[in-house]
Amino acid sequence: MQRRFPVHSLRTYAVLVLTFAMLAMPAYAAQKIKNITVSGAERVEPSTILSYLDVKVGDAMTQGALDRGLKSLFSTGLFADVTLRQDKSTLVVEVKENPVINQIAFEGNDKIEDTELLAEIQLRPRQVFTRTKVQSDASRLYQVYRRSGRFSVDIEPKVIRLEQNRINLVFEINEGDITHVESIRFVGNKHFSDSSLRSEVSTKETAWYKFISSDDRYDPDRLAFDQELLRRFYLKEGYADFRILSAVAELSKDQDSFFITFTVEEGERYKFGEIKIDSRLRNFDPSVLNEHLIMQPGDWYNTDRVQGVVSRLTDALGDLQYAFVNVRPDTDRKRDEQVVDLTFIIDPTPRVFVERIDVNGNVRTLDKVVRREMLLVEGDPFNKSKLARSEQRIGNLNFFENITVDIKPGSAPDKTIVDIDVAEKSTGELSVGAGFSTNDGPLADFSIRERNFLGKGQNVLLGATIAGQRTEFNLGFTEPRFLDRDVSAGIDLFHSTRDFQSQRSYDQKRTGAGFRLGYPLSERWRQTLRLRAERNDITDVQSDASRFIRDQAGQRDTFAISQRSVYDSRDSTVFPTTGWMYWFDTELAGLGGDAKYVSGKTGARYYYPIFDQVIFNLLGEVAGIAAYGDANVAINERFYLGGTSLRGFERAGVGPRDGITEDSLGGNYFYRSSAELSFPIGLPEELGILGHTFTDVGSLFELDDTGSEIQDESSVRISVGAGISWRSPFGPLRVDFAVPLADEEFDQTESFRFNFGTRF
């Protein structure tokens, strides 16, 4: 039977089908892009824009495609505005290009140079200008000024439009004043006062005298470092539970100063409990290391002492061939008893031998010059103390700017490689010394010296002193390893003429030669033997000169043998900071010629670091000379004191003198001492500028000659003074000002002295 549908049902069905067809039509009948046009382009080629568009001819012109193309063009940063629209089957791309930067300038910056600011920003001339990049560069400039302590700085970028869609970008800067730290406060501290804790942090409160320092400027990195300094301080004092709850830096409303507040929780103070060494080395008795435990149970807990023991144990094990040993402190904190049990764990490692020594970075200096300073050679058992001493010996050569000695694993677990990296520096020296006295006026010293001749470590010196009252010429050569042994050999030739008319009423000529031979007595003891032959000629003696000088007129030949023994434990021969230096000199004349005397001199110098860069230096020296047979000690053989040897007095300004002619006669005996304190004066350490205060004490006395006109007092002379030194790029420079506190009426004084030099 044929079934019929109602008319209204057919109509409903037709409407539904038509509705679904109309809804589905865009998905199936989207118009294809037949053409793409670009408008508004000035510098950028249309083909380039089409390559960035990410939509091409033949693609369906859907909203998703248009959105994708829009994002692609904006992401290039080339355009300030982009519009995509459909014109039938054509896609129209309308762009507005970003301008190009013609020039970048800074205005108002006095404290920071343009070049430094330009290096911090990313934008450059001929680049495309975007607001995002400008904002980013302005933020970077703010950071630059805030690092220098200027938090009130105001930076406003401005655009000056030019033709052809170009601009000039100008950063107008109001630098403002330096924002200082007005106050540093602590909350929660019960056992230490605010002033004690302020001395432990690197940030300081501002004061009028801190204009040469930047410690009173706020720096977020420094604030983080200060938190670590506080933590170290409390752990050093035994507060093992110490915590910093917060560290807040508040800027005042006028942006003129910072207020820093540290909130701390000190906790209880702990003592050391059980202390032991847990060695995991095979066949090793840890009891031999007990002497390096510098703390005892019951002592206050101190992390600095713990690290000190770790270093001592590591060094001691390094001397026992354990080059790569690892010592770990393990702590067990017992809060109920308020003690910390401490165990030093020594991880297992084999004994090692030196497999190879590599020297790197020496371009001019021969390898053997470095290797001969090593106290270790290939095949030796590794020894850390000898390695450290070797590094110091290489540094004492003064041939290298930097020295790095590293130990690396060798080809087997029981072998190590010693790697020495050096950076050479100029070893030629052109030095000029100058001084000023109230009688003689200015004088100058000039010398040329090469301390590493031909890269062999040989020392060649050509020196001259040219002044109105003195002329000297010196030529010296030293071979530090004569016959490839630890023996130094050298020869000296000298000639000098000196005008002593104002001091002693005569002129002196000295011509001679000497031969030196030095060798070690031990690692720190060294002895040098010397043969010397010279001719002294006392000439142009004034008619009204002292009779003691007139008697000395004429030639006098000297043939002498001498020795010098030196003990040196200083950490550096160039700029020592700790250690001793002791010397003992003797000389015998009479192997021929006219002079017959025996002389001796001994002294010591001690360096002690009081604080970082604060060095105390103490010197003491005594000397004497005596003739034998029928001879007397001649005027050219006597000692003289003053100048650099006793500051505050001119050269030869102290000692026996003819009371009538005021001629200096020299003396047979002298003693002197000096105490000096060297310290930084607040300038950056890399500048190498130090201040000095000193006290010099000494006396020179006694002659073979006698007479009522001789003024000879063995009384002590004392002077005090201050100076400043600078390790300048041209060499060391020092200026001293000294004032005598105790002197004799016949002494000759001076207050100002300086010297400087340069290197090439």
C-alpha positions in Angstrom: 0.0 0.0 0.0 1.4 3.4 -0.9 2.1 5.6 2.1 1.5 9.4 1.9 3.1 12.1 4.1 1.1 15.0 5.2 1.7 18.3 3.4 2.9 20.1 6.5 5.5 17.4 7.3 7.0 17.8 3.8 7.2 21.5 4.3 9.0 21.1 7.7 11.4 18.6 6.2 12.3 21.0 3.3 12.9 23.9 5.7 15.3 21.8 7.9 17.3 20.6 4.8 17.6 24.1 3.5 18.7 25.5 6.9 21.4 22.9 7.3 22.6 23.5 3.7 22.9 27.3 4.4 24.8 26.7 7.6 27.2 24.3 6.0 27.8 26.4 2.9 30.8 28.5 4.3 32.7 25.4 5.2 32.3 23.9 1.8 32.0 26.9 -0.4 34.6 29.4 1.1 35.9 31.7 -1.7 39.5 31.1 -2.9 42.0 33.9 -2.8 42.7 34.8 -6.5 44.9 37.9 -5.9 46.8 39.7 -3.1 47.6 43.4 -3.2 49.8 45.4 -0.9 49.4 49.1 -0.1 51.2 51.5 2.1 54.7 50.0 1.7 57.5 52.5 1.6 60.8 50.8 2.4 59.7 47.1 2.6 59.2 45.5 -0.8 55.7 44.1 -1.4 57.3 40.7 -2.2 58.9 40.7 1.2 55.6 41.5 2.8 54.0 38.6 1.0 56.7 36.3 2.2 55.9 37.3 5.8 52.1 37.0 5.3 51.8 33.3 5.7 48.8 33.4 3.3 49.1 32.8 -0.4 47.0 32.8 -3.6 44.8 29.7 -3.7 44.2 29.6 0.0 40.6 29.8 1.3 39.7 33.3 2.4 38.6 32.4 5.9 38.8 34.3 9.1 41.4 32.0 10.5 43.7 32.6 7.5 43.2 36.4 7.9 44.1 36.2 11.6 47.1 34.1 10.9 48.4 36.6 8.3 47.8 39.5 10.6 49.8 37.9 13.5 52.7 37.0 11.1 53.0 40.6 9.8 52.9 42.2 13.3 55.5 39.7 14.6 58.1 41.1 12.2 58.2 44.4 14.1 58.3 46.3 10.8 54.8 47.7 11.0 53.0 50.1 13.3 49.6 49.0 11.9 48.3 46.2 9.6 44.8 45.8 8.1 43.6 42.8 6.0 40.3 43.1 4.1 38.5 41.1 1.4 37.6 42.7 -1.9 35.6 40.0 -3.6 38.3 37.4 -4.4 41.2 39.8 -3.7 43.0 40.0 -0.3 44.0 43.6 0.3 46.9 44.1 2.7 47.3 47.7 4.0 50.4 48.4 6.1 51.8 51.4 8.0 55.5 50.9 8.5 57.4 51.6 11.7 59.9 54.5 11.3 63.7 53.9 10.9 66.0 55.3 13.6 68.3 57.9 12.1 70.2 58.8 15.2 70.2 58.0 18.9 71.3 60.7 21.4 71.4 61.2 25.2 70.8 64.5 26.9 71.4 65.5 30.5 73.8 62.7 31.3 76.9 64.0 33.1 77.9 61.1 35.3 77.8 58.3 32.7 79.3 58.7 29.2 77.2 58.3 26.0 79.4 55.3 25.0 78.6 53.4 28.2 74.8 54.1 27.8 74.8 53.2 24.2 76.5 49.8 25.0 73.5 49.0 27.3 70.7 49.5 24.9 69.6 47.3 22.0 68.4 49.9 19.5 70.9 51.2 17.0 70.8 53.7 14.1 69.2 52.3 10.9 67.2 49.9 12.9 63.3 49.8 12.9 61.8 51.8 15.7 59.3 50.0 18.0 57.8 51.2 21.2 58.4 47.9 22.8 62.1 48.1 22.2 62.3 51.7 23.4 60.5 50.7 26.7 63.0 47.8 27.1 66.0 50.1 26.5 64.6 52.7 29.0 64.4 50.0 31.6 68.0 49.0 31.0 69.1 52.6 31.4 67.3 52.8 34.7 69.2 49.7 35.8 72.5 51.3 34.9 71.8 54.3 37.0 70.4 52.4 39.9 73.6 50.2 39.9 75.5 53.5 40.4 73.2 54.5 43.3 71.0 57.0 41.5 67.4 55.8 42.2 65.9 59.3 41.6 66.9 59.2 38.0 64.2 60.1 35.4 64.5 58.9 31.8 62.1 60.1 29.1 62.5 58.8 25.5 61.4 61.3 22.9 61.0 61.0 19.1 61.8 63.7 16.6 60.2 62.9 13.3 62.1 63.4 10.0 61.2 63.1 6.4 61.0 59.7 4.6 59.5 58.1 7.8 62.8 58.5 9.8 63.2 59.6 13.4 65.8 60.8 15.8 65.5 59.0 19.2 66.5 61.1 22.2 66.7 59.9 25.8 66.3 62.9 28.0 67.9 62.0 31.4 67.6 63.8 34.7 70.3 61.9 36.7 69.3 63.2 40.1 71.5 62.8 43.2 73.0 59.6 44.5 70.6 57.8 46.7 72.5 56.9 49.9 71.7 54.5 52.7 70.5 56.6 55.5 69.9 53.9 58.1 70.7 50.2 58.7 68.5 48.7 61.4 68.2 45.2 62.9 65.2 43.6 64.4 65.3 40.5 66.6 69.0 40.8 67.6 69.5 40.2 71.3 73.1 39.2 71.7 74.8 41.7 69.4 74.1 45.4 69.1 73.1 47.1 65.9 76.5 48.8 65.7 78.3 45.4 65.9 76.2 43.9 63.1 76.6 47.1 61.0 80.4 46.5 61.1 79.8 43.0 59.6 77.9 44.0 56.5 79.4 45.5 53.5 76.7 48.2 53.1 77.4 51.2 55.2 75.4 54.2 56.4 76.2 57.4 54.7 78.5 59.9 56.3 80.3 63.1 55.1 83.7 61.4 54.9 82.5 58.6 52.6 82.6 60.7 49.5 85.4 58.5 48.1 83.6 55.2 48.7 80.5 53.6 47.2 79.7 51.4 50.3 76.9 53.8 51.3 74.9 53.3 48.1 72.1 50.8 47.9 72.7 47.8 45.7 70.4 44.8 45.6 73.3 42.4 45.0 75.2 43.8 47.9 72.1 43.4 50.1 72.0 39.7 49.2 75.7 39.5 50.0 75.1 41.2 53.3 72.7 38.5 54.3 75.3 35.9 53.7 77.8 37.9 55.7 75.4 38.1 58.6 74.8 34.3 58.4 78.6 33.6 58.4 79.1 36.0 61.4 76.4 34.3 63.5 77.7 30.8 62.6 81.2 31.9 63.5 79.9 32.9 66.9 78.1 29.6 67.5 74.5 30.4 66.6 73.8 27.4 64.5 70.0 28.0 64.3 70.4 31.6 63.0 67.9 32.7 60.3 67.3 35.9 58.4 63.5 36.4 58.3 63.6 39.4 55.9 65.8 42.0 54.5 63.9 45.1 53.3 65.2 48.2 51.6 62.7 51.1 51.7 63.1 54.1 49.5 62.1 57.5 51.1 59.2 59.4 49.5 61.6 62.0 48.1 63.7 59.2 46.7 66.7 60.7 48.5 67.7 57.8 50.7 67.2 54.2 51.6 66.3 52.6 55.0 67.4 49.0 55.3 65.9 46.7 57.9 67.2 43.2 58.6 64.8 41.0 60.7 66.7 38.1 62.3 66.2 35.2 64.5 69.3 34.4 66.5 68.5 31.2 68.1 70.6 29.5 70.8 74.4 29.4 71.0 76.0 26.0 70.5 79.3 24.5 71.6 81.4 21.8 70.0 80.5 18.3 71.2 82.3 15.2 70.1 85.0 15.8 67.4 86.5 13.0 65.4 88.1 12.1 62.1 86.5 9.3 60.0 89.1 8.2 57.5 88.1 5.9 54.7 91.6 5.7 53.2 93.1 2.3 53.0 95.9 1.5 55.5 95.9 5.0 56.9 95.9 5.9 60.6 93.8 9.1 61.1 95.4 9.7 64.5 98.4 11.4 62.8 96.0 14.2 61.8 94.8 14.9 65.4 97.3 17.7 65.7 95.4 19.7 63.1 92.1 19.7 65.1 92.4 23.3 66.5 89.2 23.1 68.5 88.2 21.1 71.6 84.9 19.8 72.9 83.3 22.5 75.0 84.6 25.4 72.8 82.0 27.6 71.2 80.9 26.4 67.8 82.7 28.3 65.0 82.3 27.6 61.3 85.4 29.5 60.4 87.4 27.1 62.6 85.7 24.2 61.0 86.7 25.4 57.5 90.2 26.1 58.8 90.5 22.5 60.0 89.3 21.2 56.6 92.0 23.3 54.9 94.7 22.1 57.3 93.6 18.4 56.9 93.6 18.8 53.1 97.0 20.3 53.1 98.4 17.7 55.5 97.0 14.9 53.3 98.3 16.6 50.2 101.8 16.4 51.8 101.2 12.7 52.2 100.5 12.2 48.4 96.7 12.4 48.5 96.4 15.0 45.8 92.6 14.7 45.2 91.5 14.0 48.8 88.1 15.3 49.8 87.5 16.2 53.4 83.8 16.8 54.4 82.7 18.1 57.7 79.6 16.4 58.9 77.6 18.0 61.8 75.1 16.5 64.1 73.2 19.3 65.9 71.7 18.3 69.2 69.3 21.1 70.2 68.5 19.6 73.6 72.1 19.7 74.7 73.0 22.8 72.5 76.1 21.0 71.1 77.2 20.2 67.6 79.0 16.8 67.1 81.5 17.1 64.3 83.0 14.4 62.1 85.6 15.1 59.4 85.0 12.5 56.8 88.0 11.7 54.5 86.7 10.1 51.3 88.8 7.3 49.8 91.5 8.2 47.2 94.8 6.7 46.2 98.3 8.1 46.8 99.5 9.8 43.7 102.7 10.7 41.9 103.5 13.5 39.5 103.2 12.2 36.0 103.8 15.3 34.1 104.4 19.1 34.5 102.9 21.3 31.8 103.8 24.9 31.4 101.4 27.1 29.3 101.3 30.7 28.3 105.0 31.5 28.3 105.6 33.1 24.9 109.1 34.5 25.5 110.2 32.8 28.7 111.8 29.5 28.2 110.1 26.4 29.8 113.2 25.6 31.8 113.2 29.0 33.5 109.8 28.1 35.1 110.6 24.4 35.6 113.8 25.0 37.6 111.7 26.9 40.2 109.6 23.7 40.8 110.4 21.7 43.9 108.6 18.8 42.3 109.6 16.9 39.2 108.1 14.1 37.1 108.0 10.9 39.1 108.1 12.6 42.6 105.5 11.8 45.2 102.9 14.6 45.2 103.3 17.1 47.9 101.0 20.1 48.3 103.3 22.2 50.4 106.1 21.9 47.9 103.6 22.7 45.1 102.5 25.9 46.9 106.1 26.9 47.6 106.9 26.3 43.9 104.1 28.6 42.9 105.5 31.2 45.2 109.1 30.8 43.7 107.7 31.3 40.2 105.9 34.4 41.4 109.1 35.7 42.9 110.7 35.7 39.5 108.5 38.7 38.8 108.2 37.7 35.1 104.5 36.9 35.0 101.3 38.9 35.5 99.2 35.9 36.6 100.2 32.4 37.7 97.7 29.6 38.1 98.9 26.2 39.3 96.3 23.4 39.0 96.4 19.7 39.5 94.6 17.4 37.2 94.0 13.6 37.1 96.7 11.7 35.2 96.5 8.6 33.0 95.9 6.5 36.1 94.2 7.0 39.4 97.6 7.2 41.2 99.0 9.8 38.8 98.5 13.6 38.5 99.4 16.3 36.1 100.6 19.6 37.3 99.3 22.3 35.0 101.0 25.7 35.2 99.4 28.6 33.3 101.3 31.9 33.2 100.6 35.3 31.7 103.8 37.1 30.9 104.3 40.8 31.7 106.9 43.3 30.7 110.3 42.6 32.4 112.1 45.6 31.0 112.3 48.5 33.4 112.9 52.1 32.8 113.1 53.6 36.3 113.5 57.2 37.4 114.1 58.2 41.0 113.9 61.7 42.3 114.5 63.3 45.6 114.7 66.8 47.1 116.7 68.1 50.0 116.9 71.6 51.5 120.6 71.8 50.5 121.0 69.9 47.3 117.7 70.5 45.5 116.4 68.0 43.0 118.3 65.0 41.7 117.3 62.2 39.3 118.3 58.5 38.8 117.9 56.7 35.5 118.3 53.0 34.8 117.4 50.5 32.1 117.1 46.9 33.3 116.0 43.7 31.7 115.2 41.0 34.2 114.4 38.3 31.7 117.1 38.8 29.1 116.3 36.6 26.0 113.7 34.7 28.0 116.5 33.0 30.0 115.9 34.7 33.3 119.2 36.6 33.0 119.4 40.1 34.6 121.0 42.9 32.7 121.3 46.4 34.2 122.5 49.7 32.8 122.1 52.5 35.3 123.0 56.1 35.5 122.5 59.0 37.9 122.7 62.4 36.5 122.5 65.4 38.8 124.3 68.6 39.5 126.2 67.0 42.3 126.5 63.3 41.3 127.0 61.2 38.2 127.0 57.4 38.3 127.2 54.6 35.7 126.6 51.0 36.5 126.6 47.9 34.3 125.6 44.5 35.8 124.9 41.0 34.5 123.5 38.1 36.5 123.1 34.5 35.4 120.7 32.9 37.9 121.6 29.3 37.0 125.3 29.2 36.4 126.3 25.9 34.7 122.6 24.8 35.0 122.9 24.6 38.7 121.2 26.5 41.5 124.1 28.9 41.6 123.9 32.5 40.5 126.9 34.3 39.0 127.2 37.9 38.2 129.6 40.7 37.4 129.3 44.5 38.1 131.2 47.4 36.6 130.8 50.9 38.1 132.1 54.4 37.8 130.8 57.4 39.7 131.7 61.0 40.4 130.1 62.7 43.3 130.1 66.3 44.4 130.2 66.4 48.1 131.3 70.1 48.3 128.2 71.2 50.1 128.3 68.3 52.6 131.9 67.3 52.9 133.9 69.9 50.8 135.3 67.4 48.3 134.6 65.4 45.2 134.8 61.6 44.9 135.5 59.3 42.0 134.9 55.5 42.3 135.8 53.1 39.6 135.7 49.3 40.0 134.4 45.9 39.3 132.9 43.0 41.3 132.2 39.4 40.8 129.3 37.6 42.6 128.5 34.0 43.3 125.4 32.9 45.1 124.1 29.5 46.2 121.5 28.1 48.6 122.2 26.9 52.1 118.7 25.6 52.4 115.3 26.2 50.9 115.1 29.7 52.5 118.7 30.4 53.3 121.0 31.8 50.6 124.6 33.0 50.6 126.4 35.2 48.2 130.2 35.6 48.0 131.7 38.7 46.3 135.1 39.8 45.2 135.5 43.6 44.7 138.2 45.8 43.4 137.8 49.5 43.2 139.8 52.8 43.2 138.6 55.8 45.2 139.9 59.2 44.4 139.2 62.2 46.7 139.7 65.3 44.6 139.0 69.0 44.6 139.2 69.3 48.3 138.5 72.9 49.3 141.1 74.8 51.0 138.8 75.5 53.9 137.6 72.0 54.2 137.9 70.0 57.4 141.4 68.8 58.1 139.9 65.3 58.5 138.9 65.5 54.8 142.1 67.1 53.6 144.0 64.2 55.1 142.0 61.9 52.9 142.8 63.5 49.6 144.3 61.3 46.9 143.8 57.8 45.5 143.0 54.7 47.6 142.7 51.2 46.2 140.5 48.5 47.8 140.5 44.8 47.3 137.9 43.1 49.4 136.0 39.8 49.8 132.5 39.8 51.3 129.7 37.5 52.0 126.0 38.0 52.4 123.6 35.4 54.0 119.9 35.9 53.7 117.0 34.1 55.2 113.7 34.9 53.4 110.3 33.5 54.4 108.2 36.3 52.9 105.2 35.4 50.8 106.5 37.6 48.0 109.7 39.4 47.1 107.8 42.0 45.1 104.9 43.0 47.4 105.3 41.1 50.6 102.5 40.9 53.1 103.8 38.4 55.7 107.0 36.7 56.7 110.6 37.4 57.7 113.7 38.5 56.0 117.0 38.4 57.8 120.5 39.3 56.5 124.1 39.1 57.7 126.9 40.8 55.8 130.6 40.8 56.4 133.5 42.2 54.4 137.3 41.9 54.7 139.5 44.4 52.9 143.3 44.0 52.8 144.0 41.4 50.1 145.9 44.1 48.4 145.8 47.9 48.0 145.5 50.5 50.8 142.3 49.6 52.7 142.5 47.3 55.7 139.3 46.9 57.6 136.6 44.4 58.7 132.9 45.3 58.6 129.7 43.6 59.5 126.1 44.4 59.1 123.0 42.5 60.3 119.3 43.2 60.2 115.8 41.9 59.9 112.5 42.9 58.4 109.1 41.5 59.5 105.8 41.8 57.7 102.5 41.1 59.5 99.0 41.4 58.0 96.8 43.0 60.7 93.7 43.1 58.4 93.1 42.7 54.7 95.5 45.0 53.0 96.6 46.5 56.3 100.2 45.4 56.7 102.6 46.2 59.6 106.3 46.3 58.6 109.1 46.4 61.2 112.8 46.9 60.4 115.9 46.7 62.5 119.6 47.0 61.4 123.0 47.5 63.0 126.4 47.7 61.5 130.0 48.4 62.3 133.5 48.8 60.7 136.9 48.7 62.2 140.4 49.0 60.7 143.3 46.7 61.6 147.1 47.1 61.5 148.2 50.7 61.2 145.3 51.7 58.9 142.3 53.9 59.7 138.8 53.7 58.3 138.8 56.1 55.4 135.9 58.5 54.7 134.8 56.5 51.7 134.5 53.3 53.8 132.4 54.7 56.6 128.7 54.4 56.9 126.2 57.2 56.2 122.7 57.6 57.4 119.8 59.6 56.1 117.5 60.0 53.1 115.7 56.7 52.5 117.6 55.0 55.3 116.3 57.5 57.9 113.5 59.6 56.6 113.2 63.2 57.8 117.0 63.7 57.4 118.8 64.3 54.2 121.3 61.9 52.8 124.3 61.8 55.0 122.4 64.2 57.2 123.0 62.3 60.5 126.3 61.4 62.2 129.7 62.9 63.0 130.4 66.3 61.4 133.1 68.9 61.4 131.6 71.7 63.6 133.6 74.4 61.8 133.1 73.5 58.2 129.8 71.5 58.7 131.2 68.7 56.5 129.7 65.2 57.0 132.4 62.8 58.0 130.5 59.5 58.2 130.7 57.1 61.1 132.0 53.6 62.0 128.8 52.4 63.7 125.1 52.9 63.2 121.8 51.4 64.1 118.4 52.1 62.7 114.8 50.8 63.0 111.6 51.6 61.3 107.9 50.8 62.0 105.5 51.3 59.2 101.8 50.7 58.7 100.4 50.4 55.1 96.7 50.6 54.6 94.1 51.3 51.9 92.7 54.8 51.7 89.2 53.9 50.4 89.9 53.8 46.7 89.2 50.7 44.6 91.8 48.0 45.3 92.7 47.6 41.6 94.2 51.1 41.6 96.9 49.9 43.9 97.0 53.1 46.0 98.0 52.8 49.7 98.6 55.1 52.5 101.5 54.8 54.9 102.4 56.0 58.4 105.9 55.4 59.8 108.4 56.1 62.6 112.1 55.9 61.9 114.7 55.7 64.7 118.5 55.6 64.3 121.9 57.0 65.0 125.4 57.1 63.4 128.5 57.7 65.5 132.2 57.3 66.2 135.3 58.0 64.1 139.0 56.9 64.2 139.9 60.5 64.1 139.8 62.8 67.1 139.6 66.5 67.6 137.7 69.2 69.4 136.0 70.4 66.2 134.3 67.0 65.7 130.6 67.0 66.5 129.7 63.4 67.3 126.7 62.4 69.3 125.4 58.8 69.6 122.0 60.1 70.7 119.0 58.7 69.1 117.3 60.5 66.2 113.6 60.0 65.7 111.2 61.0 62.9 107.6 60.4 62.1 105.8 60.8 58.8 103.2 59.7 56.4 103.2 58.8 52.7 101.2 57.5 49.8 102.2 54.9 47.2 100.7 54.1 43.8 101.4 51.0 41.7 100.9 53.0 38.6 100.9 51.7 35.0 104.3 53.5 34.8 105.7 51.7 37.8 105.7 52.2 41.5 105.5 55.8 42.8 105.8 56.9 46.4 105.8 60.2 48.2 106.8 60.6 51.8 106.6 63.6 54.2 108.6 63.2 57.5 109.2 65.5 60.5 112.2 64.9 62.9 111.1 64.6 66.5 114.6 64.2 68.0 117.8 65.5 66.3 121.0 67.3 67.0 121.7 70.9 66.0 124.3 69.9 63.5 122.1 67.4 61.7 120.8 68.2 58.2 117.0 67.6 57.8 114.6 67.3 54.9 110.9 66.8 54.9 109.9 65.7 51.4 111.1 62.8 49.3 109.6 61.0 46.3 110.6 58.4 43.8 108.9 56.8 40.8 109.7 54.5 37.9 108.2 53.0 34.7 108.3 49.7 32.8 108.4 48.9 29.2 
